[in-house]
Amino acid sequence: MPATVALVGRPNVGKSTLFNRLVGKRLALVDDTPGVTRDRREGEARLGDLSFTAVDTAGLEESGDESLTGRMRSQTEEAIRSADVVLFLIDARSGPIPADAHFAELIRRSGRPVILVANKAEGRLGSDGALEAYSLGVGDPVPISAEHGEGMADLYGALLPFVDEPPETDEATGLSDEADEALDDGESGADRPVRPLRICIVGRPNAGKSTLINRMIDEERLLTGPEAGITRDSISVDWEWRGRPVKLFDTAGMRRKARVQEKLEKLSVADALRAIRFAEVVVLLIDATQPLEKQDLHIADLIANEGRAIVIGVNKWDLVEDTSKTWADLRVECERLLPQIRGVTMVRMSGLMGEGLDKLMEAAVAADKLWNQRISTAQLNRWLATVIDRHPPPAVSGRRIKIRYATQAKSRPPHIIVFCSRPEAVPEAYVRYLVNDVRERFGLAGIPIRLSLRAGSENPYHDKNAR
């Protein structure tokens, strides 16, 4: 089990910048605005030959327990309690301030090992501030510059006593001793860990995304509250459902583009879009009291364009009074307004009350199975012959379009290529007809389908000897 290293300190001292450098990716949002980070974010970090789990945290601020900053501080305190070692960051350019002294005392009381890190130590001002950090009484400061990568060797030396070095590898195989033992024990491919299902939760602000994930994992892991737009980063959480590993992604609420003015909110939305691109199943969470607003439809269209499997979670269903009428109207509106994912599964649920969560996961697993489905070329060409007999392609400029054969190029999502005589002349309406028919014929309800037209002379899959 890798060691856990928590990065803590007051706002805007460079915790997220150091976190990104340690994990080798721009996972955490970074901006000059104080208090960008709100939830705890974990990442697999490396420093030289040291491997550990780095935890980025919200900036420590003094405030009431029930306020937003108070709830953020509670998340940071939980990260400190769970850590093997704490990196306490200060701003070396400004030197330690009274707030740093207050939080240094809080970290000392936790009983966790502490490494004092004087960040932004480049230049003369930074060097002077690093020397002043001795006054905090939490050990010798390690001067670094997370932005420029300076001082990483000193940080390595400070972390070395608390972080285990990686196991030695066998020169012949290049495998660790533990991996060699597993191979010697005859571990088969079937016994290897199953790849986690990546599920991204998206929706408008205040749709209940963080509350839903907290209820799923049965832990107050993500910051929640009545304020809209609390979540900023896309946070991943590991979970297990019925023995299957799952990685859940919480995302920032996505407002209409015209309303997104601030740079920080633009970064949050871009992070949410990135999470959608790397997901396998996307759960679009809509508010049952304000269902299928224009922004919900826009988000659904974004998901379909990215080709992700989609499930619609109708959240806050416990607040609906006339459930039968609301559900019937919602189904009709969904079919009318979202023809690109016709037949998409909708699940009535309440993240706050914990209702419908199993049904939501069952729908997500089923959608992932359809998303990965492959259709044989023989089945596709039998289907193609049927649809052409029923509704032949129209003549364009007095010339018939000859459709010859079809094959599936890839899955995730299903991508079908249809070869024909004049692909550029096929009307868009006929392409939609083919897509809708293949969805109905092969049970691909709610899955985005890619259908490409290409020029082709003859069907290579046809048995020429049978002519």
C-alpha positions as CSV (number, residue, x, y, z in Angstrom):
1,M,0.0,0.0,0.0
2,P,1.6,3.3,-1.0
3,A,2.1,6.0,1.6
4,T,-0.4,8.9,1.6
5,V,1.0,12.4,1.5
6,A,-1.4,15.3,2.2
7,L,-0.6,18.8,0.9
8,V,-2.1,21.4,3.2
9,G,-1.8,25.1,3.9
10,R,-3.7,28.4,3.6
11,P,-5.2,29.4,0.2
12,N,-3.0,30.3,-2.7
13,V,0.3,28.9,-1.4
14,G,0.7,26.6,-4.4
15,K,-0.6,23.3,-3.2
16,S,-2.3,22.4,-6.5
17,T,0.7,23.4,-8.5
18,L,2.9,21.1,-6.4
19,F,0.3,18.3,-6.7
20,N,0.3,18.6,-10.5
21,R,4.1,18.4,-10.6
22,L,4.1,15.3,-8.3
23,V,1.5,13.4,-10.3
24,G,3.0,14.6,-13.6
25,K,-0.3,15.9,-15.0
26,R,-2.5,19.0,-14.8
27,L,-5.1,17.2,-12.8
28,A,-5.9,20.0,-10.3
29,L,-7.2,23.4,-11.5
30,V,-4.7,26.2,-10.9
31,D,-5.6,29.9,-10.9
32,D,-4.4,33.1,-9.1
33,T,-7.8,33.2,-7.3
34,P,-7.5,32.0,-3.7
35,G,-9.6,29.0,-2.7
36,V,-9.8,27.3,-6.1
37,T,-9.6,23.8,-4.6
38,R,-12.5,22.7,-2.5
39,D,-12.7,18.9,-2.5
40,R,-9.8,16.5,-1.7
41,R,-8.2,15.2,-4.8
42,E,-6.0,12.1,-4.9
43,G,-3.4,11.1,-7.5
44,E,-0.6,8.6,-8.0
45,A,2.6,10.6,-7.5
46,R,6.3,10.0,-8.2
47,L,9.3,11.9,-7.0
48,G,12.5,10.2,-8.2
49,D,12.1,6.5,-7.4
50,L,9.5,7.2,-4.6
51,S,5.9,6.3,-5.3
52,F,3.0,7.5,-3.1
53,T,-0.5,8.9,-3.1
54,A,-0.6,12.7,-3.1
55,V,-3.8,14.4,-1.7
56,D,-4.5,18.0,-2.7
57,T,-6.7,19.8,-0.2
58,A,-8.7,23.0,0.2
59,G,-6.9,26.0,1.7
60,L,-7.2,26.2,5.5
61,E,-9.2,29.2,6.6
62,E,-10.8,30.2,10.0
63,S,-14.6,30.2,9.8
64,G,-17.7,28.6,11.3
65,D,-18.2,24.9,10.9
66,E,-21.5,25.3,9.0
67,S,-20.2,27.7,6.4
68,L,-18.8,26.6,3.1
69,T,-15.2,27.4,4.1
70,G,-15.8,25.5,7.4
71,R,-17.0,22.4,5.5
72,M,-13.9,22.8,3.2
73,R,-11.7,22.9,6.3
74,S,-13.3,19.7,7.6
75,Q,-12.4,17.9,4.4
76,T,-8.8,19.1,4.8
77,E,-8.7,17.9,8.5
78,E,-9.9,14.5,7.3
79,A,-7.1,14.4,4.8
80,I,-4.6,15.2,7.6
81,R,-6.0,12.4,9.8
82,S,-5.7,9.9,6.9
83,A,-2.2,10.9,5.9
84,D,1.1,9.1,6.6
85,V,2.9,12.5,6.3
86,V,1.8,16.1,5.9
87,L,3.4,18.6,3.6
88,F,2.6,22.0,5.2
89,L,3.1,24.6,2.5
90,I,3.7,28.3,3.1
91,D,4.4,31.2,0.7
92,A,8.1,31.9,1.0
93,R,7.7,35.3,-0.7
94,S,5.4,36.7,2.0
95,G,6.9,34.7,4.8
96,P,4.9,33.1,7.6
97,I,1.8,35.0,8.7
98,P,-0.4,34.6,11.8
99,A,-2.7,32.3,9.9
100,D,0.2,30.0,9.1
101,A,1.1,29.8,12.8
102,H,-2.5,29.0,13.7
103,F,-2.7,26.1,11.2
104,A,0.8,24.9,12.1
105,E,-0.5,24.4,15.7
106,L,-3.6,22.5,14.3
107,I,-1.3,20.1,12.3
108,R,1.0,19.6,15.3
109,R,-2.0,18.5,17.4
110,S,-3.0,15.9,14.8
111,G,0.1,13.9,15.7
112,R,1.0,13.3,12.0
113,P,4.6,13.7,10.8
114,V,5.0,17.2,9.2
115,I,7.4,18.5,6.5
116,L,7.4,22.3,6.3
117,V,7.6,23.3,2.6
118,A,8.5,26.9,1.8
119,N,7.0,27.3,-1.7
120,K,7.7,30.1,-4.2
121,A,11.3,30.3,-2.9
122,E,12.9,31.3,-6.1
123,G,14.8,34.6,-5.9
124,R,16.0,36.6,-3.0
125,L,12.6,37.4,-1.4
126,G,11.8,33.7,-1.4
127,S,15.1,32.8,0.3
128,D,14.4,35.4,3.1
129,G,10.9,34.1,3.6
130,A,12.1,30.5,3.8
131,L,14.5,31.4,6.7
132,E,11.6,33.1,8.5
133,A,9.7,29.8,8.4
134,Y,11.8,28.5,11.3
135,S,9.6,30.6,13.6
136,L,6.6,28.2,13.0
137,G,8.3,25.5,15.1
138,V,7.5,22.5,12.8
139,G,11.0,21.7,11.7
140,D,13.4,22.8,9.1
141,P,11.8,24.4,6.0
142,V,12.4,22.8,2.6
143,P,12.6,25.7,0.1
144,I,11.1,24.8,-3.3
145,S,9.5,26.3,-6.4
146,A,6.6,24.0,-7.5
147,E,6.1,26.1,-10.6
148,H,9.7,26.0,-11.8
149,G,10.6,22.5,-10.3
150,E,13.3,23.9,-8.1
151,G,14.2,22.1,-4.8
152,M,12.7,18.8,-5.7
153,A,15.8,16.9,-4.6
154,D,15.6,18.4,-1.1
155,L,11.9,17.5,-1.0
156,Y,12.8,13.9,-2.0
157,G,15.3,13.8,0.9
158,A,12.6,15.0,3.3
159,L,10.0,12.5,2.1
160,L,12.4,9.5,2.0
161,P,12.0,8.4,5.7
162,F,8.2,8.4,5.4
163,V,7.7,6.9,1.9
164,D,8.8,3.3,1.1
165,E,11.2,2.9,-1.8
166,P,9.9,0.7,-4.7
167,P,10.6,-3.0,-4.4
168,E,13.8,-4.2,-6.1
169,T,13.3,-5.7,-9.6
170,D,14.8,-8.9,-10.9
171,E,17.4,-8.1,-13.5
172,A,16.4,-11.0,-15.7
173,T,12.7,-10.4,-15.8
174,G,12.4,-6.7,-14.9
175,L,9.6,-7.6,-12.5
176,S,9.4,-6.9,-8.8
177,D,9.8,-9.6,-6.3
178,E,6.1,-9.6,-5.6
179,A,5.3,-9.9,-9.3
180,D,7.7,-12.8,-9.6
181,E,6.0,-14.6,-6.7
182,A,2.6,-14.1,-8.3
183,L,3.9,-15.7,-11.5
184,D,5.5,-18.6,-9.6
185,D,2.2,-19.2,-7.8
186,G,0.6,-19.7,-11.3
187,E,-1.6,-16.6,-11.3
188,S,-3.6,-16.7,-14.5
189,G,-4.9,-13.8,-16.6
190,A,-8.4,-14.6,-15.3
191,D,-7.2,-13.9,-11.7
192,R,-5.9,-10.4,-12.6
193,P,-7.9,-7.4,-11.3
194,V,-10.9,-6.4,-13.3
195,R,-10.6,-3.0,-15.0
196,P,-12.9,-0.5,-13.1
197,L,-15.9,0.8,-14.9
198,R,-15.5,4.6,-15.4
199,I,-18.8,6.4,-14.7
200,C,-18.9,10.2,-14.9
201,I,-21.8,12.2,-13.2
202,V,-22.7,15.4,-15.0
203,G,-25.5,17.9,-14.9
204,R,-26.5,21.5,-14.2
205,P,-25.4,23.2,-11.0
206,N,-27.2,21.9,-7.8
207,A,-28.6,18.8,-9.5
208,G,-27.2,16.7,-6.6
209,K,-24.1,15.1,-8.2
210,S,-21.9,15.2,-5.1
211,T,-24.7,14.2,-2.8
212,L,-25.4,11.2,-5.1
213,I,-21.7,10.0,-5.0
214,N,-21.5,10.4,-1.2
215,R,-24.6,8.3,-0.8
216,M,-23.2,5.6,-3.2
217,I,-19.9,5.2,-1.4
218,D,-21.6,5.8,2.0
219,E,-19.1,8.5,3.0
220,E,-19.0,12.3,3.1
221,R,-16.1,12.3,0.6
222,L,-17.3,15.2,-1.5
223,L,-18.2,18.7,-0.4
224,T,-22.0,19.3,-0.5
225,G,-24.4,22.1,0.5
226,P,-27.3,24.3,-0.6
227,E,-25.0,26.6,-2.5
228,A,-24.9,26.1,-6.2
229,G,-21.6,25.5,-7.9
230,I,-19.6,24.1,-5.0
231,T,-17.7,21.5,-7.0
232,R,-15.0,22.9,-9.2
233,D,-12.5,20.1,-10.0
234,S,-13.5,16.8,-11.5
235,I,-12.9,14.4,-8.6
236,S,-12.5,10.7,-9.0
237,V,-13.5,8.2,-6.3
238,D,-12.8,4.5,-6.3
239,W,-15.7,2.3,-5.3
240,E,-17.0,-1.3,-5.6
241,W,-20.6,-2.3,-6.6
242,R,-21.6,-5.9,-6.3
243,G,-18.0,-7.0,-6.5
244,R,-17.2,-4.9,-9.5
245,P,-14.6,-2.1,-9.2
246,V,-16.0,1.3,-10.3
247,K,-14.4,4.7,-10.6
248,L,-16.9,7.5,-10.1
249,F,-16.2,11.1,-11.4
250,D,-17.9,14.1,-9.8
251,T,-17.9,17.2,-12.0
252,A,-18.7,20.8,-11.8
253,G,-22.2,21.9,-12.7
254,M,-22.4,23.0,-16.4
255,R,-24.3,26.3,-17.0
256,R,-25.3,27.8,-20.3
257,K,-22.2,29.0,-22.2
258,A,-23.6,32.6,-22.3
259,R,-23.6,32.7,-18.4
260,V,-20.1,31.4,-18.0
261,Q,-18.0,34.6,-17.7
262,E,-15.3,34.0,-15.1
263,K,-12.1,32.3,-16.1
264,L,-12.3,29.9,-13.1
265,E,-15.8,28.6,-14.1
266,K,-14.5,28.1,-17.7
267,L,-11.7,26.0,-16.4
268,S,-14.2,23.9,-14.3
269,V,-16.4,23.3,-17.3
270,A,-13.4,22.3,-19.4
271,D,-12.4,19.9,-16.7
272,A,-15.9,18.4,-16.7
273,L,-15.8,18.0,-20.5
274,R,-12.4,16.2,-20.2
275,A,-14.0,13.8,-17.6
276,I,-16.8,13.0,-20.1
277,R,-14.2,12.2,-22.8
278,F,-12.4,9.7,-20.6
279,A,-15.5,8.1,-19.2
280,E,-17.2,4.9,-20.4
281,V,-20.7,5.7,-19.1
282,V,-22.0,9.2,-18.4
283,V,-24.9,9.7,-16.0
284,L,-26.8,12.9,-16.8
285,L,-28.4,13.9,-13.6
286,I,-31.5,16.1,-14.0
287,D,-33.7,17.8,-11.4
288,A,-37.1,16.1,-11.3
289,T,-38.7,19.4,-10.2
290,Q,-37.2,21.2,-13.3
291,P,-36.7,18.4,-15.8
292,L,-35.2,18.6,-19.3
293,E,-34.4,22.3,-19.4
294,K,-32.5,23.6,-22.4
295,Q,-29.2,23.1,-20.7
296,D,-30.0,19.4,-19.9
297,L,-30.6,18.9,-23.6
298,H,-27.4,20.6,-24.5
299,I,-25.4,18.4,-22.1
300,A,-27.0,15.3,-23.5
301,D,-26.1,16.4,-27.0
302,L,-22.4,16.9,-25.8
303,I,-22.3,13.4,-24.4
304,A,-23.8,11.9,-27.6
305,N,-21.3,13.8,-29.7
306,E,-18.5,12.4,-27.6
307,G,-19.9,8.9,-28.2
308,R,-20.3,7.9,-24.6
309,A,-22.9,5.5,-23.2
310,I,-25.5,7.5,-21.4
311,V,-28.0,7.0,-18.6
312,I,-30.4,9.7,-17.4
313,G,-30.8,9.9,-13.6
314,V,-34.0,11.8,-12.6
315,N,-32.9,13.0,-9.2
316,K,-35.0,14.5,-6.3
317,W,-37.9,12.2,-7.3
318,D,-39.0,12.3,-3.6
319,L,-40.0,15.9,-4.2
320,V,-42.4,15.1,-7.1
321,E,-46.1,15.0,-6.1
322,D,-48.0,13.6,-9.2
323,T,-45.4,10.9,-10.0
324,S,-47.4,9.0,-12.6
325,K,-48.2,12.0,-14.8
326,T,-44.7,13.5,-14.4
327,W,-43.0,10.2,-15.4
328,A,-45.3,9.7,-18.5
329,D,-44.7,13.3,-19.6
330,L,-41.0,13.0,-19.1
331,R,-40.8,9.8,-21.2
332,V,-42.6,11.5,-24.1
333,E,-40.5,14.7,-23.9
334,C,-37.3,12.7,-23.8
335,E,-38.2,10.7,-26.9
336,R,-39.2,13.9,-28.7
337,L,-36.3,16.1,-27.7
338,L,-33.4,13.6,-27.7
339,P,-33.8,11.5,-30.9
340,Q,-30.0,11.0,-31.1
341,I,-30.2,8.7,-28.1
342,R,-33.7,7.3,-28.7
343,G,-34.7,4.8,-26.0
344,V,-32.2,6.0,-23.5
345,T,-32.7,4.5,-20.0
346,M,-34.2,6.9,-17.4
347,V,-34.0,6.0,-13.7
348,R,-36.2,7.6,-11.0
349,M,-34.0,8.2,-7.9
350,S,-33.1,10.4,-4.9
351,G,-29.4,10.8,-4.1
352,L,-30.3,12.4,-0.8
353,M,-32.6,9.6,0.3
354,G,-30.6,6.8,-1.3
355,E,-33.5,5.6,-3.5
356,G,-33.0,4.0,-6.9
357,L,-29.2,3.8,-6.7
358,D,-29.0,0.1,-7.5
359,K,-31.3,0.6,-10.5
360,L,-29.0,3.4,-11.6
361,M,-26.0,1.2,-11.5
362,E,-27.8,-1.7,-13.2
363,A,-28.7,0.7,-16.0
364,A,-25.1,2.0,-16.2
365,V,-23.6,-1.6,-16.5
366,A,-26.2,-2.5,-19.1
367,A,-25.4,0.7,-21.1
368,D,-21.7,-0.2,-21.0
369,K,-22.4,-3.7,-22.3
370,L,-24.4,-2.2,-25.3
371,W,-21.7,0.4,-25.9
372,N,-19.1,-2.4,-26.3
373,Q,-21.3,-4.6,-28.5
374,R,-20.0,-5.9,-31.8
375,I,-22.3,-7.0,-34.6
376,S,-21.0,-9.6,-37.1
377,T,-20.8,-8.6,-40.8
378,A,-23.2,-11.4,-41.8
379,Q,-25.9,-10.0,-39.4
380,L,-25.3,-6.5,-40.6
381,N,-25.7,-7.4,-44.3
382,R,-28.9,-9.4,-43.6
383,W,-30.2,-6.4,-41.8
384,L,-29.1,-4.1,-44.7
385,A,-30.9,-6.2,-47.3
386,T,-34.1,-6.0,-45.3
387,V,-34.1,-2.3,-44.8
388,I,-33.2,-1.7,-48.5
389,D,-36.1,-3.9,-49.6
390,R,-38.5,-2.1,-47.3
391,H,-37.3,1.4,-48.1
392,P,-34.7,1.8,-51.0
393,P,-32.5,4.8,-51.1
394,P,-34.0,7.6,-53.2
395,A,-32.8,8.5,-56.7
396,V,-30.7,11.7,-56.7
397,S,-30.5,13.7,-59.9
398,G,-32.2,10.9,-61.7
399,R,-29.7,8.3,-60.6
400,R,-30.2,5.5,-58.2
401,I,-27.8,5.0,-55.2
402,K,-26.6,1.4,-54.9
403,I,-25.9,0.3,-51.3
404,R,-23.7,-2.7,-51.5
405,Y,-22.7,-3.9,-48.0
406,A,-22.0,-2.9,-44.4
407,T,-19.5,-3.8,-41.6
408,Q,-18.8,-2.6,-38.1
409,A,-15.4,-0.9,-37.9
410,K,-15.3,-0.5,-34.1
411,S,-17.3,-0.4,-30.9
412,R,-17.3,2.1,-28.0
413,P,-19.5,3.4,-29.5
414,P,-20.7,1.1,-32.4
415,H,-19.4,2.5,-35.7
416,I,-20.9,1.0,-38.8
417,I,-19.5,1.7,-42.3
418,V,-22.0,1.3,-45.2
419,F,-20.4,1.1,-48.7
420,C,-22.4,2.5,-51.6
421,S,-22.0,4.0,-55.1
422,R,-22.4,7.7,-54.3
423,P,-21.9,8.4,-50.6
424,E,-22.0,12.2,-51.0
425,A,-25.4,12.0,-52.6
426,V,-27.2,10.0,-49.8
427,P,-29.7,12.3,-48.1
428,E,-29.3,12.9,-44.3
429,A,-32.8,11.7,-43.7
430,Y,-31.9,8.3,-45.2
431,V,-28.8,8.1,-42.9
432,R,-31.1,8.8,-39.9
433,Y,-33.4,6.0,-41.1
434,L,-30.5,3.6,-41.2
435,V,-29.3,4.6,-37.8
436,N,-32.7,4.3,-36.2
437,D,-33.4,1.0,-37.8
438,V,-30.1,-0.5,-36.7
439,R,-30.7,0.7,-33.2
440,E,-34.1,-1.0,-33.1
441,R,-33.0,-4.2,-34.9
442,F,-30.0,-4.8,-32.6
443,G,-31.3,-3.4,-29.3
444,L,-28.9,-0.5,-29.1
445,A,-31.4,1.8,-27.3
446,G,-29.9,4.9,-25.9
447,I,-26.4,4.3,-27.4
448,P,-24.9,6.9,-29.8
449,I,-24.3,5.2,-33.2
450,R,-21.8,6.3,-35.8
451,L,-22.7,5.5,-39.4
452,S,-20.3,6.4,-42.2
453,L,-20.9,6.1,-45.9
454,R,-18.0,5.2,-48.2
455,A,-17.6,4.4,-51.9
456,G,-17.2,0.7,-52.7
457,S,-17.4,-1.4,-55.9
458,E,-18.4,-4.8,-54.6
459,N,-19.0,-6.7,-51.5
460,P,-15.8,-8.5,-50.5
461,Y,-17.7,-10.6,-48.0
462,H,-20.0,-12.1,-50.6
463,D,-19.2,-15.7,-51.5
464,K,-18.2,-15.5,-55.2
465,N,-18.2,-19.2,-55.6
466,A,-21.9,-19.3,-54.8
467,R,-22.8,-17.1,-57.7
